[in-house]
């Protein structure tokens, strides 16, 4: 794996986050806070969890061993979430732009949200940052569908495949 191989994954991640936010922008606060038996319990909390996960993993990639999870009590509007996702994406892009392929093998030690100490390679941690968001975006899509917001298409191949004529 190379640093360059992560570019389409993070590009997709930004697209998918934006698609979720676009589908959420017309929802009322009551809809954003409707209880579900999946994700973080509401669409708003699940979107914030995706955002927080991306920020926490970025901090860990940078070598910050102590990365407490932000509280969910902070209710953010869809516009505030969009701004925060954009800021995190820019910070991630700046970090990844400085990486060399050899950096992916660097072992980083960090403390998880429960306080346990772990170590992993930066490459594996980059993958986790991407996969974590993907997992919770699937939950958010299901919540949006249940709220009547329509189908949000997040399949990667719909963005990259070319029709053969």
PLY file of the C-alpha trace (Angstrom):
ply
format ascii 1.0
element vertex 165
property float x
property float y
property float z
element edge 164
property int vertex1
property int vertex2
end_header
0.00 0.00 0.00
1.18 3.50 -0.80
0.19 6.91 0.47
-1.19 7.61 -2.99
-3.54 4.62 -2.71
-5.39 6.38 0.12
-6.31 9.40 -2.02
-9.43 7.87 -3.63
-10.59 6.52 -0.27
-10.47 9.91 1.41
-11.95 11.59 -1.66
-14.82 9.11 -1.48
-15.16 9.70 2.26
-15.56 13.44 1.70
-18.13 12.82 -1.05
-20.09 10.40 1.14
-20.08 12.73 4.14
-21.34 15.57 1.93
-24.08 13.35 0.49
-25.32 12.49 3.98
-25.31 16.14 4.99
-27.13 17.12 1.79
-29.82 14.53 2.53
-30.06 15.74 6.14
-30.28 19.48 5.56
-34.06 19.54 5.04
-34.82 17.54 8.17
-36.29 19.13 11.27
-34.54 19.01 14.63
-37.14 16.47 15.73
-36.23 14.22 12.79
-32.49 14.63 13.40
-33.09 13.60 17.00
-35.51 10.72 16.33
-34.44 7.62 18.27
-33.16 4.58 16.38
-31.87 1.23 17.56
-28.65 1.59 15.58
-25.66 3.83 15.28
-25.37 6.33 18.08
-29.14 6.36 18.58
-30.09 9.37 16.43
-29.07 10.65 13.03
-27.57 13.82 14.52
-25.47 11.84 17.01
-24.39 9.39 14.32
-23.27 12.21 12.01
-21.38 13.78 14.91
-19.82 10.40 15.72
-18.55 10.12 12.15
-17.11 13.63 12.42
-15.57 12.99 15.83
-14.14 9.68 14.65
-12.40 11.36 11.74
-10.99 14.05 14.04
-9.89 11.56 16.71
-8.19 9.27 14.20
-6.44 12.26 12.64
-5.11 13.23 16.08
-3.89 9.67 16.60
-2.21 9.61 13.19
-0.36 12.73 14.25
0.95 10.87 17.28
-1.35 12.30 19.95
-1.56 9.37 22.36
-4.35 10.82 24.49
-7.40 11.29 22.28
-10.57 11.49 24.36
-13.84 11.22 22.48
-15.78 14.51 22.38
-19.13 14.52 24.22
-22.34 13.91 22.28
-24.21 16.51 24.28
-23.00 19.15 21.85
-25.93 19.39 19.41
-24.66 20.68 16.08
-26.80 21.86 13.20
-26.32 20.28 9.78
-24.57 23.49 8.65
-22.21 23.35 11.64
-21.50 19.69 10.94
-20.75 20.52 7.30
-18.26 23.23 8.33
-16.60 20.91 10.85
-16.34 18.07 8.32
-14.74 20.47 5.83
-12.20 21.65 8.42
-11.34 18.06 9.36
-10.98 17.13 5.69
-8.59 20.03 5.10
-6.52 19.08 8.15
-6.45 15.44 7.04
-5.40 16.46 3.54
-2.57 18.60 4.88
-1.37 15.73 7.07
-1.55 13.07 4.35
0.16 15.37 1.82
3.32 15.30 3.96
3.45 11.52 4.29
5.93 9.27 2.52
5.22 5.62 1.78
7.71 4.55 4.48
5.62 6.42 7.08
2.82 3.87 6.67
4.92 1.27 8.54
5.55 3.59 11.49
4.08 2.20 14.71
2.00 4.64 16.74
0.81 4.12 20.30
-2.50 5.62 21.39
-5.12 5.28 24.08
-8.64 4.32 22.94
-11.87 5.85 24.19
-11.98 3.37 27.09
-8.45 4.26 28.21
-6.71 1.11 26.94
-3.29 1.51 25.35
-2.75 0.14 21.84
-0.23 0.40 19.04
-0.69 -0.05 15.30
0.99 1.00 12.10
0.00 4.32 10.62
-1.18 2.48 7.50
-3.59 0.35 9.50
-4.77 3.41 11.41
-5.48 5.24 8.13
-7.55 2.26 7.00
-9.45 2.26 10.31
-10.23 5.96 9.99
-11.82 5.28 6.61
-13.61 2.05 7.57
-15.02 3.51 10.80
-16.74 6.29 8.87
-18.04 3.89 6.23
-19.60 1.66 8.89
-21.47 4.53 10.53
-22.47 6.11 7.21
-24.39 2.91 6.41
-26.30 3.38 9.65
-26.99 7.03 8.78
-28.31 6.03 5.33
-30.72 3.61 6.98
-31.88 6.33 9.40
-32.40 8.77 6.52
-34.46 6.19 4.65
-36.62 5.57 7.72
-37.11 9.32 8.11
-38.38 9.54 4.54
-35.40 11.51 3.26
-35.03 9.18 0.29
-32.26 6.90 -0.83
-28.72 8.22 -0.50
-26.46 6.44 -2.99
-23.01 5.96 -1.48
-21.75 3.00 -3.49
-18.14 3.66 -4.49
-18.45 2.01 -7.90
-21.23 4.34 -9.02
-18.62 7.11 -8.89
-15.80 5.36 -10.74
-17.22 2.83 -13.18
-17.58 3.61 -16.86
-20.29 2.21 -19.09
-19.00 0.08 -21.95
-20.62 0.93 -25.25
0 1
1 2
2 3
3 4
4 5
5 6
6 7
7 8
8 9
9 10
10 11
11 12
12 13
13 14
14 15
15 16
16 17
17 18
18 19
19 20
20 21
21 22
22 23
23 24
24 25
25 26
26 27
27 28
28 29
29 30
30 31
31 32
32 33
33 34
34 35
35 36
36 37
37 38
38 39
39 40
40 41
41 42
42 43
43 44
44 45
45 46
46 47
47 48
48 49
49 50
50 51
51 52
52 53
53 54
54 55
55 56
56 57
57 58
58 59
59 60
60 61
61 62
62 63
63 64
64 65
65 66
66 67
67 68
68 69
69 70
70 71
71 72
72 73
73 74
74 75
75 76
76 77
77 78
78 79
79 80
80 81
81 82
82 83
83 84
84 85
85 86
86 87
87 88
88 89
89 90
90 91
91 92
92 93
93 94
94 95
95 96
96 97
97 98
98 99
99 100
100 101
101 102
102 103
103 104
104 105
105 106
106 107
107 108
108 109
109 110
110 111
111 112
112 113
113 114
114 115
115 116
116 117
117 118
118 119
119 120
120 121
121 122
122 123
123 124
124 125
125 126
126 127
127 128
128 129
129 130
130 131
131 132
132 133
133 134
134 135
135 136
136 137
137 138
138 139
139 140
140 141
141 142
142 143
143 144
144 145
145 146
146 147
147 148
148 149
149 150
150 151
151 152
152 153
153 154
154 155
155 156
156 157
157 158
158 159
159 160
160 161
161 162
162 163
163 164
